[in-house]
Protein backbone atom coordinates (compact mmCIF):
# COMPACT_ATOMS: atom_id res chain seq x y z
CA UNK A 1 0.00 0.00 0.00
CA UNK A 2 1.27 3.45 -0.92
CA UNK A 3 1.93 5.94 1.85
CA UNK A 4 1.93 9.75 1.67
CA UNK A 5 4.53 9.93 4.45
CA UNK A 6 7.55 9.32 2.22
CA UNK A 7 10.47 11.72 2.39
CA UNK A 8 9.43 13.40 -0.86
CA UNK A 9 5.92 14.18 0.43
CA UNK A 10 6.77 14.94 4.04
CA UNK A 11 5.96 18.46 5.22
CA UNK A 12 8.92 20.73 5.84
CA UNK A 13 8.89 23.17 8.75
CA UNK A 14 8.73 26.06 6.29
CA UNK A 15 5.76 24.56 4.44
CA UNK A 16 3.87 23.99 7.68
CA UNK A 17 4.58 27.56 8.79
CA UNK A 18 3.28 28.93 5.48
CA UNK A 19 0.20 26.69 5.47
CA UNK A 20 -0.72 28.09 8.86
CA UNK A 21 -0.14 31.69 7.82
CA UNK A 22 -3.59 33.01 6.84
CA UNK A 23 -3.19 36.76 7.38
CA UNK A 24 -2.19 37.52 3.78
CA UNK A 25 -5.28 35.81 2.38
CA UNK A 26 -7.56 37.40 4.94
CA UNK A 27 -6.38 40.89 4.01
CA UNK A 28 -5.86 40.39 0.28
CA UNK A 29 -9.40 41.48 -0.82
CA UNK A 30 -9.15 44.74 1.15
CA UNK A 31 -5.68 45.49 -0.20
CA UNK A 32 -6.68 44.88 -3.82
CA UNK A 33 -9.82 46.97 -3.39
CA UNK A 34 -7.64 49.82 -2.16
CA UNK A 35 -5.38 49.38 -5.21
CA UNK A 36 -8.41 49.47 -7.51
CA UNK A 37 -9.70 52.70 -5.95
CA UNK A 38 -6.30 54.34 -6.38
CA UNK A 39 -6.23 53.34 -10.03
CA UNK A 40 -9.69 54.84 -10.55
CA UNK A 41 -8.54 58.09 -8.94
CA UNK A 42 -5.39 58.06 -11.06
CA UNK A 43 -7.40 57.63 -14.25
CA UNK A 44 -9.50 60.70 -13.45
CA UNK A 45 -6.38 62.76 -12.75
CA UNK A 46 -4.74 61.55 -15.96
CA UNK A 47 -7.83 62.42 -17.99
CA UNK A 48 -7.47 66.06 -17.02
CA UNK A 49 -3.82 66.14 -18.10
CA UNK A 50 -4.33 64.14 -21.28
CA UNK A 51 -7.14 66.40 -22.48
CA UNK A 52 -4.86 69.43 -22.24
CA UNK A 53 -2.74 68.10 -25.13
CA UNK A 54 -5.31 65.90 -26.87
CA UNK A 55 -4.99 67.81 -30.15
CA UNK A 56 -1.28 66.95 -30.33
CA UNK A 57 -1.62 63.23 -29.61
CA UNK A 58 -1.57 60.52 -32.32
CA UNK A 59 -4.84 59.86 -34.10
CA UNK A 60 -6.69 56.77 -32.94
CA UNK A 61 -5.81 57.15 -29.27
CA UNK A 62 -8.87 56.67 -27.08
CA UNK A 63 -9.15 59.39 -24.44
CA UNK A 64 -12.38 58.06 -22.96
CA UNK A 65 -12.09 54.30 -22.67
CA UNK A 66 -10.08 52.93 -19.78
CA UNK A 67 -9.67 49.41 -18.53
CA UNK A 68 -8.66 47.99 -15.18
CA UNK A 69 -7.57 44.37 -15.51
CA UNK A 70 -7.07 41.98 -12.63
CA UNK A 71 -5.12 38.75 -12.56
CA UNK A 72 -3.96 36.23 -10.01
CA UNK A 73 -0.79 34.90 -11.53
CA UNK A 74 1.89 36.91 -13.25
CA UNK A 75 4.98 34.90 -12.44
CA UNK A 76 3.14 33.67 -9.37
CA UNK A 77 1.80 36.98 -8.02
CA UNK A 78 -1.53 38.86 -8.29
CA UNK A 79 -1.72 42.16 -10.16
CA UNK A 80 -4.00 44.99 -11.21
CA UNK A 81 -3.38 47.18 -14.23
CA UNK A 82 -4.89 50.28 -15.78
CA UNK A 83 -4.61 51.11 -19.49
CA UNK A 84 -5.25 54.82 -20.06
CA UNK A 85 -5.01 56.42 -22.52
CA UNK A 86 -4.88 53.63 -25.06
CA UNK A 87 -4.97 52.52 -28.67
CA UNK A 88 -4.97 48.81 -29.38
CA UNK A 89 -5.47 47.80 -32.99
CA UNK A 90 -4.06 45.26 -35.44
CA UNK A 91 -1.25 47.60 -36.50
CA UNK A 92 -0.92 50.04 -33.61
CA UNK A 93 -0.34 49.82 -29.89
CA UNK A 94 -0.08 52.88 -27.70
CA UNK A 95 -0.96 52.78 -24.05
CA UNK A 96 0.08 54.14 -20.71
CA UNK A 97 -0.15 51.09 -18.50
CA UNK A 98 -0.08 51.42 -14.74
CA UNK A 99 0.72 48.13 -13.05
CA UNK A 100 0.48 47.14 -9.41
CA UNK A 101 2.29 43.83 -9.09
CA UNK A 102 1.97 42.22 -5.66
CA UNK A 103 5.32 41.83 -3.93
CA UNK A 104 7.14 43.84 -6.59
CA UNK A 105 6.20 47.41 -7.46
CA UNK A 106 3.87 50.05 -8.76
CA UNK A 107 4.97 50.82 -12.32
CA UNK A 108 4.04 53.45 -14.89
CA UNK A 109 4.84 52.57 -18.48
CA UNK A 110 4.38 53.48 -22.12
CA UNK A 111 4.06 50.59 -24.57
CA UNK A 112 4.41 51.77 -28.17
CA UNK A 113 4.26 49.92 -31.48
CA UNK A 114 3.31 50.74 -35.05
CA UNK A 115 4.13 53.11 -37.90
CA UNK A 116 5.44 55.87 -35.63
CA UNK A 117 7.79 53.63 -33.68
CA UNK A 118 10.89 55.19 -35.26
CA UNK A 119 9.60 58.67 -34.31
CA UNK A 120 9.00 57.62 -30.70
CA UNK A 121 12.48 56.14 -30.60
CA UNK A 122 14.06 59.28 -32.06
CA UNK A 123 12.41 61.42 -29.41
CA UNK A 124 13.49 59.03 -26.65
CA UNK A 125 17.09 59.28 -27.85
CA UNK A 126 16.85 63.07 -27.80
CA UNK A 127 15.59 63.10 -24.21
CA UNK A 128 16.99 60.01 -22.47
CA UNK A 129 19.86 61.86 -20.77
CA UNK A 130 17.63 64.50 -19.21
CA UNK A 131 17.21 64.49 -15.44
CA UNK A 132 13.56 63.44 -15.69
CA UNK A 133 14.64 60.22 -17.44
CA UNK A 134 17.16 59.24 -14.77
CA UNK A 135 15.05 56.39 -13.40
CA UNK A 136 13.38 55.30 -16.64
CA UNK A 137 13.94 51.73 -17.82
CA UNK A 138 13.72 50.49 -21.42
CA UNK A 139 12.56 46.95 -22.13
CA UNK A 140 14.99 44.67 -23.94
CA UNK A 141 12.86 41.53 -23.54
CA UNK A 142 11.42 39.81 -26.64
CA UNK A 143 7.98 39.85 -25.00
CA UNK A 144 6.48 43.30 -24.27
CA UNK A 145 4.44 41.74 -21.45
CA UNK A 146 7.46 40.81 -19.36
CA UNK A 147 7.59 43.02 -16.26
CA UNK A 148 10.32 41.72 -13.96
CA UNK A 149 13.03 44.36 -13.54
CA UNK A 150 16.13 42.26 -14.10
CA UNK A 151 19.12 42.75 -16.40
CA UNK A 152 17.72 40.30 -18.94
CA UNK A 153 14.55 42.37 -19.36
CA UNK A 154 15.37 46.04 -18.75
CA UNK A 155 18.15 48.59 -18.91
CA UNK A 156 18.23 52.20 -17.75
CA UNK A 157 17.59 54.57 -20.66
CA UNK A 158 20.45 56.83 -19.57
CA UNK A 159 22.93 53.94 -19.86
CA UNK A 160 22.14 53.14 -23.48
CA UNK A 161 24.14 54.54 -26.35
CA UNK A 162 22.14 55.79 -29.32
CA UNK A 163 23.22 53.02 -31.68
CA UNK A 164 22.57 50.32 -29.09
CA UNK A 165 19.12 51.65 -28.29
CA UNK A 166 18.19 51.83 -31.97
CA UNK A 167 19.29 48.23 -32.59
CA UNK A 168 17.37 46.91 -29.60
CA UNK A 169 14.09 48.67 -30.35
CA UNK A 170 14.18 47.98 -34.08
CA UNK A 171 14.83 44.29 -33.50
CA UNK A 172 12.03 44.04 -30.94
CA UNK A 173 9.49 45.96 -32.99
CA UNK A 174 8.14 47.78 -29.94
CA UNK A 175 9.22 50.32 -27.33
CA UNK A 176 8.37 49.97 -23.66
CA UNK A 177 9.59 52.45 -21.08
CA UNK A 178 8.79 52.24 -17.39
CA UNK A 179 9.30 53.93 -14.03
CA UNK A 180 8.80 51.79 -10.93
CA UNK A 181 8.27 52.32 -7.22
CA UNK A 182 9.21 49.22 -5.23
CA UNK A 183 6.71 48.11 -2.60
CA UNK A 184 9.71 47.49 -0.34
CA UNK A 185 10.86 51.10 -0.39
CA UNK A 186 10.05 53.55 2.38
CA UNK A 187 8.67 55.94 -0.23
CA UNK A 188 5.93 53.52 -1.26
CA UNK A 189 3.99 53.89 2.00
CA UNK A 190 3.27 57.57 1.45
CA UNK A 191 3.38 57.61 -2.35
CA UNK A 192 0.60 59.59 -4.01
CA UNK A 193 -0.25 57.33 -6.96
CA UNK A 194 -2.11 60.03 -8.87
CA UNK A 195 0.69 62.54 -8.46
CA UNK A 196 3.33 60.00 -9.48
CA UNK A 197 1.31 58.82 -12.47
CA UNK A 198 0.58 62.34 -13.71
CA UNK A 199 4.27 63.22 -13.33
CA UNK A 200 5.22 60.21 -15.43
CA UNK A 201 2.76 61.34 -18.09
CA UNK A 202 4.18 64.87 -18.08
CA UNK A 203 7.75 63.55 -18.35
CA UNK A 204 7.07 61.07 -21.13
CA UNK A 205 4.16 62.53 -23.12
CA UNK A 206 6.52 64.67 -25.27
CA UNK A 207 7.51 61.41 -26.99
CA UNK A 208 3.98 61.14 -28.38
CA UNK A 209 3.42 64.65 -29.71
N, C-alpha and C positions, 0 to 999 in steps of 0.2 A: 504494500500500500504506500502511495506517495505521501510525503509529509511536507508541509509548508514551513517547517522549522529548520530547513537546511541553511548552511552558511550564506548562500547566495540570497536567500529570502528573509534572513533574520533582520530585525529592526536594529538600526544603529542608534546610538544615543542622540545624535543630531536629528535623525528622522523623527524619533519619538518626541523630541522637543518641539519640532516644527509642526507635527500633527496636532499637538496640544496648544499651539499658539493660534488663537482665534481672533485676536484683536484687529488684525489687518482686515479680515473679511467682514467683521462687524461694522467697521468704520468706512469700508470701501464705498458703499452707495452714497454716503454723505459727502465724502471727498470728491467723488466724480461729479456729483450734483453741483458742488461749489465750483469745480473746473468749468462745467457747462455754463453756469451763470456768468463767469468771468469772460468766457468766449463770446457770449451774447452781448455783453457790455462792450467788449473790444470791437465787435463788428459794427455797433452803432457809432462808436468813436471813429473808426476807420471810414465809415460812410461819409462823415462830414469832411474829412480830409481828402478823400478820393474825389468827391464831387467838385472840390475847388479846382482840380486840374483835369476834369473829365474830358474837356475839349481837346486836350493834348495827348490823351491816351490812345493806344492802338484801337482800331475799329474792331468790333466783335466782342470786346470785353464787357462782361455783364456786371453792371454796377448796382443791380438790385438783388439778384439771386445770391444766396449764401447757403452753405451747407456745413453742418456739424456732423461729422462721422464719428462713430464709436466702435472700438474693437477691443477684443480681449487678449489678443496674442500677436504682438509684433515682437518677434524674437523672445517670446515668453512673457511679455509684459503688456498690460492694458494701455490704451491710449484714447485720446479724443483729439480731433483735428477740425479746424475751421478753414474753409476755402473761401476767401473774399479779398479783393474782387477776383473774378475768374473768367476764363475762356477755355473750354475744353471742346475741341472739335477733331475731326479726322486728321487735319493737317496742322492745327495750331494747339499749343498749350501755353497758357499764361495764367498763373495763379499766385497769390500770396497765401501760402499755407502756414497756419499757426498750429503747432503740434505740442500737446502735452503728452509726454511719454513717461509713464509711471516708473519711478526709480532712476530716471535719467535726466530729463531737462524739459524746460519750456523753450521751444524754438520758433523763430520767425524766419520764413524762407520765401524766396521767389523761385518758381520752377518755370523755365522758359524754353519753348521749342517752336520751330516753324520758320517761315520765310525771313523773319527779321532777326534770326538768331545771330547772324554775323554783326548786325548793328548793336544788339545788346552786348555782345562780346567786346566790340570796339569801345563802347562807352564804359564797360567795366574796366578795361585796360587803362583808359584815360583817368579813372577815378580811384583805382584800387590802392594807391599809396597815400590817399588822403586819410586824415586822422579818424574820420567817421567809419572807415573801412578796416580799422585796426583789428577788430575781433570778428571779421566776416570770413566764413569758410566757403570754399568752392568744392563742389562734389567732383570726385574723380572716379566714382564707382560706375560700372557699366549699367547698373539699375538705378534710375532716378528715385526709386522708392526705398532706397537704403538710407537709414537715418543714424546709424551708430557712428559717433565721432571718433574714428580711429584713423591711423595713418593710411590704411588701405582704401578708405572711403573719402576722406576730406583733407584739404590742405588750406592753410591760411592764404587769403587772396594776396596779402602784402608780400608773401614769400615766393610768389610765382613770377618768373620772368615772362615778358610778353610772348616770346616765341613758344615757351612751354605751355602757357595758358591757352594759346590759340590751338596748338596741337591737341591738347586734351579735350577741349570743348568740341572742336570739329570732329574728332574721332568718336566722341560720345553721341553727338547729335542733339544735345540738350545742354542747358546751363542751369545749375541749381546753386544758389547762394544762401547761406543761413547764418543767423546769429543765435546763440543758445545761452540760456541761463540755467546752470546746473541746480537740481533740486537739493544738492548737498551744500551749496554755498550759503553763507550767511545772508547774502543779498536777496535770496529767493523768498525768505519769510516775509519781507516787507515790499517786495516788488509789486509795482502797479502795472498790471498786465496791459491795460489800455494805453498807458503812457509809453511803455516799452514798445508795444506794437506800432503805435502811431509814429514813434521816433524811427523805428526801422523803416516804415513806409516813407517817411520824409528823407531818410538817408539814401534809400535805394530807388525810389520812384523816378529820379532823373534818368535812370537807365531805360525807362519805358517811353519817355517823351519823344 
